[in-house]
Every structure is written in structure tokens, then in C-alpha cells.
Amino acid sequence: MNPISRRRVARRRLIAEWAARANRLFGGEAPAAGTEAVQTDADERSREPVGSEAAARRLPFELLDPPAVASAEPPGSNGQGSASVAEPAGVEPGSVGTALAAPVAEPPPAVEARAAETPPEEHLYQAARHAAEQRDPIRAAQLYRQVLEINPDHVRARNNLALVLDERGEHEEALEHLNRCRRQEPQSVELLINRSAVLGALGQYPEAERDLRTVLEREPSNPEAYFNLGLVASRRGRWREAVTHLRQAVELDGGQAAAYCYLGEALNHVDDLPGALQAYQRAVELKPTNPKALYGMGIVLDRMNRPDEAAPLYRRSRELKGK
């Protein structure tokens, strides 16, 4: 075998090994022993009283231009009850668990080069994103950790792992990951917002506020920064300041039910009952199944001496929390 053919065979074997690994990941096999697992406490948070919810977090984001990898759409079935990833053409029989029935034609050089250029960790990253989209944070965290074992500088995977850990309540480790991300991407507004949320969950309000004000220096019209500033002010009992920030948040983005809900709470604390009722009503319009907004509206109606209107709102709120 000449040197060129030998290199091609080696590349095909490497691609096949990673394809087989991705196939196992998408297929839902149990993770290797010793892999850390995380669980979500979103259900527990939904039972907290109004105003106790952690600061808002962004969804997983892309800091870098994504590489040319396969689509993140859920893979198709392999006909055996599990998902599959297409095996690369030209793999030698026996190299991926099941022998091929017959030799396959040599792939075009361009296809082979493109497959070889895709970093192996990107297959795992796409699998982790898919797990997160399927509401499987345990598996997503496991896969993000595997990505970081291969490439510790993968900022997107590290950020997304931090979000999962923060949701689980593991705020200290989440903060460690976000601090490392910040060292790699010091200009990222998204990372500042994410870190401010974790700092708020840890009760480090001055540090959280500093991050958010840095965001507003760079992006003066960022509604998420105003929203999180409003939550930080609420936790510190600075209700009038919270009203200012939350009003700014809903003016910049009028489609966020949570912002209206917390605005209603802040207005209630400063005794602006008509304003609080209006804010809670808007929150319910945007999200009719929000138990906190319904409960808050009941409180305001009680304070306005309208208990008959408040009673069904309390009842509906309890029903939603019980789901």
C-alpha cells in the first residue's frame, strides 16, 4: 500500500470511530462510569413565592462562528429503535462494529477532506445541544463535560454547562466556568449577563450589579440588563429603583411576561396598586399559566378591597403550581 492510500485509510478509520461514538450518544446509551450528572430544579423553583426566583438567564448562545458540522436536527432512525448517524463512505469492514456487506466506493476527495476537518468535539457538542433541546439536562451536562475534556477552550460548551449547573443550584461551579469563559471572551455581553444571574443567586449583588452596568455601557438598550438590574434591586429591597429598571425593560421589550410580573410586584411594594394590577394583567395576557402573576394579581385585588375577584385567582394559581 502506497503512503497516500495508507493516510486515507487512517483518516477513514478515525472518522468512523467518531461517527460510531456519536451514534452511541444519539442512541441514548448509558454514560461511562464516573461521568458527573446534574438534574434540573426548575420544578422546585416554580413553587417559590413571588420575587424569590433567580435572575433571568439567557438561552445557550453561540459566541463563535459555528464550524461546518452536520445539522443539529434530531437524527433519523436506524431501524433498530435508536437514532443513527450516517457512516462515512469508504470505511473498511469491521472498523465500526458491524461488517459491511461489500466494499464501498472511495469517497470524493472533497467529502473526505470536509469530514476530516470537522473537530471531533463538535459532534459531541451538537449531541449536547440536541439533549438540551429535548429537555434532558443530565445528558446535556454529561456531553458538555466530554467536549471540555477534549477541548478545554470550547467557550460555548463551557457557558452552556454553566447554565445547566446554575439551574441545578450548583452556583459556585457555574461561576467558576463563567469566569473562565470571561477570560477567553472579555467583550461578551452575553457572558456578563449570565454571570450576573449566577452572582445574584449567590447573593453577591454588588458584583452582579457591576456586571449589568458594564453591559449597559456597551449596549444602552439591552432589556435583559435592565430586567436583571430590577431583580437585583428587588432583592435588596430597593423597590423604587426596581420599578425604574423594570419599566425600562418592558419599554424595550414588551413581550416578556416575567418582566411585567416583577414590575407588578415592585409597584405593589411602592403602593401603586392600579399600576401593579395593570402590570400583572399584562403578565397574564402574555402567559396565562403563570401562577406567580395570578397570585400577585390576587394580592393586589385584595388590597383594593375586591376579594371576590381575588379568590378565583388564588385558586387558579394553586392549581397551576400543583401540576
N, C-alpha and C positions, 0 to 999 in steps of 0.2 A: 504494500500500500504506500503510495507516494505521500510526502508531507502534507500537501494540500488536502487530500482525502482524509488523512488522519485528523487534521484540525476540524474538518467538517463533522466527522463522526463524534469527536469530543464535544463540539458545540451542541449537536443534536441530543446527545445524552444529557448534557446539563439542562437544556430546555425541557426535555422530557421529565427529568427529576422534579423540576419546579412545577411543571404542569400537573404531575401526579400529586404533588403536595397541595397545590391549590384545589385540585379535585377533592381531596380528602377534607379540606377546610370547608368548601362549599357544601360538601355532602353531610356535614354535621357530625363527624367522628368526635369522640371524646378527646379533650386536650391532653397533652403529655403530662405526666405526673410532675408535680411541683409548680405548675403554672398557676399564678395567682388569679383569683376570681373576685369579681365585685358584683354587688347587687344594687339595684336602684331602690331608693326610699321615697319615690315620688308619691306613692300612696299614703305614706305617713305624713308627708308634707301637706297633702290635701286636707288633712284633719286638723291642722294647726289653726289657731284663732286668727282673725283678720289682723294683718300687719306683721305677723311673725315669719312670713315667707322670705326665703333668701333672695338676695338681689338677683335681678334677671341676668340670664346668661345668653350669649349668642349661640346660634347653632354652630356645629363644626364648620370651619371655614377653610379656604384654600389660600395660604399665604404665598405660595409659589405657583408658577405656571405648571399645571399638571402635565406629567410626561405622557408620551403617546403610548397608552396602555389600552387593554381591552375595555369595552363598555362596562360601567358599573351596574348595568341592568341585571336582575337575577338571572343566573344561568339556566339553561333548559335542562329538561330531564334526560338522564342517560338510559331510561327504560328499565332501571333496576331499583326504583324507589328513591333515588338520590340525585342531586344535581351533578352536572358534569361540566368540565372544561375541555374544549376541543384539544385532542392530542396533536402536537406539531407533526407536520408531514415529515417523513424521512426517518422516523425513529426506528432503530433496529429492533427486531423481535426479541422479546424477553426483557427489554430495558424498562418497562413501566408496568410490571406485574402480570399482564396478560399478553401472551404472544400474539402478534399479528398473523392473520391467515396467510398473507402473501406480502412480499416486498412492496414498498410504496415508492413511487417515482420520486427522484430527487427534487426538492422544492426549488423554486426560482431563487437566485441569489439575493434579490431584494427582500423577499419574505423572510428568508433565513437571517439576514442581517438585522432586520427590524426586530425580530423576536429576540435575537441575541443581545440587542441594545437595551431592551426593557430591564430596568433594575429588578432583581428578584423580589425585593421588599415591596415593590408596587403591587404585585399580585396579592400579597398579604394585606396591604393597605386597602385595596379595593374590597377584599373579603370583609375587613373590619367595618368599612363604611356600609357595606350591604347588611351586616349584622346589626349595626346601629339603626339603619332604616327599618329593619324588621323588629325593632323594639327588643333586641336581645343584648343588653348592655354587658352582661357577663362575658359572652363570647366576644363582643367587640373589644372589651378591655384586654382579654387574652391575646387577641390578634394584634392589637396595637403594641402590646409588650413585645411580641415576637418581632414586629417591624423594628422596634428600637434596639433589640438585641443585634439585629443585622446592621442597622444604620442608626446610631445614637443621635445623629444630627437631623433626623427626619422631623422637622418642626411641626408639620401638620398632624402627624400621628401623636406626637407628644402633647400638643394642645388638646386634641380630641380625647386622649386618655385622661388628661386633667379634668375635662368636663365630666367624664363618667365618674371619676373618683370624687369630685365635688358633689355630684348628685347623690352618691352613696354616703356622703358625710365624712369622707376621708380628706378633710380640707387641707391638712398640713402637707400631705404628699402631693395633692393637687397644686398647692402653691409652689412647692419645690420644682415641679415640672414647668409651671408657667414662668417662674423666674429664669429657668434655663432657656426657655423659648425667647424671653425678652432679651437675653444676652445675644441671642442669634439674630433676632429681628427687632432691634431697639425702636424702630419707627412705626411699628404696627399698632394702629388704633384698636384693632380687634383684641389683641392680647392685653392691652391696658384695660379694656372693659371687662374681659374675662377675669383678669387678676383682681380688679376692684370688687367683683362679685365674691370671689373667694376670701379676700381680705375682710369684706363685710360679714361673711359667715363666721369668720374667726373673731369678730368684734374689734378688728383693727380699723376703726372708722377714719381716723385722720389719714392713714396711708391710702385707704380706699378713695377718700375724697381727693387726695392729691393726684392719684392716677386719673380720676374722672375730669379734673380740671385741666390736666395735661391734654386729655382728649379734646376738650372744648377749645383749647388754644390752637390745636391743629384743625379741628372741624367744629366751628362755632354753631353749626346747625345739626349736631348729632343728637337725635331724640333719645337714643339709648343712654347716652351720658347724662342727660337731664333726668331721665327716669330713675337711673340708679342713684344720682345725687339726691333725688326726692326720697328714695328709700333710706339712704344713709341719714338724712336729716330727720326722717320719721323715727328711726331707731334711737336717735339721740334726743328725742322729744322736742325738736325744733320745728314745730308744726307749721308756723307761718312760712318759714324758709322752704319746707317741704311743698307747701301749696304753690309757691313761686316756681320751683323746679318742675313740678308735675304739670302745672298749667302749660309751661313751655314745651314739655314733652308731648302733650296731646295736641298742641297747636302745630307742632312739626309733623306729628304722625297721629292722625285722628282715628286710626283703625286698631289701636291696641287696647283691648278690654282691661288688661291688668293696670295700665296707667290710669284709666278712669276709676277703677276700683280703689286704688291707693289715693287718688285725688279726693274721692268721696270720703275716705277715712280721715284725711288731713283736714278737709273742710268741716267735718263733723267736730273735730277737736278744737277748731277755732270758732265754733258755734255759728257757722254759716250753713244753717240747715237747708234752706232752699237750694243752695249751690251743691251741697253734699247729695241731696236727693237727686238732683239733675245728673250729677256725675255717676252715681250708682245706676240710675236708669239707663244711661248710655252704655255702661259696662254690661248690663244685662241684655241690652239690644244687640251688642256685639257678640256676647257669649251667654246665651240663655241658661246654660248649665253651670254657671259659675256660682258655687254655693256661698262664697265669701261676699260677693256683691249682693246676693239676695239677702243674706243675713244682715249686712251693713245697711241695706235699704230698710229692713225691718226696724233696726235700731233708730234710724232717723225718723221714721214714721211714728214710732212710739214717742220719741221726744217731741214730735209735733202734735201729740195727743190724737193720733189716728190708729189706735190699737187694732181695730177691726181690719184695717188694711195690712197691718204688720204681721198678724198671726199667720196667714197663709204663706207669707214669705219665709218665716221661720220654719214652718213645716216643710216647705219645698227644699230649703237649704239642708235640713236634716236628712231628707230622702236622698238628695244627691251625694251627701257625704257617706251615706251608708252603702252606696254602690261599690 
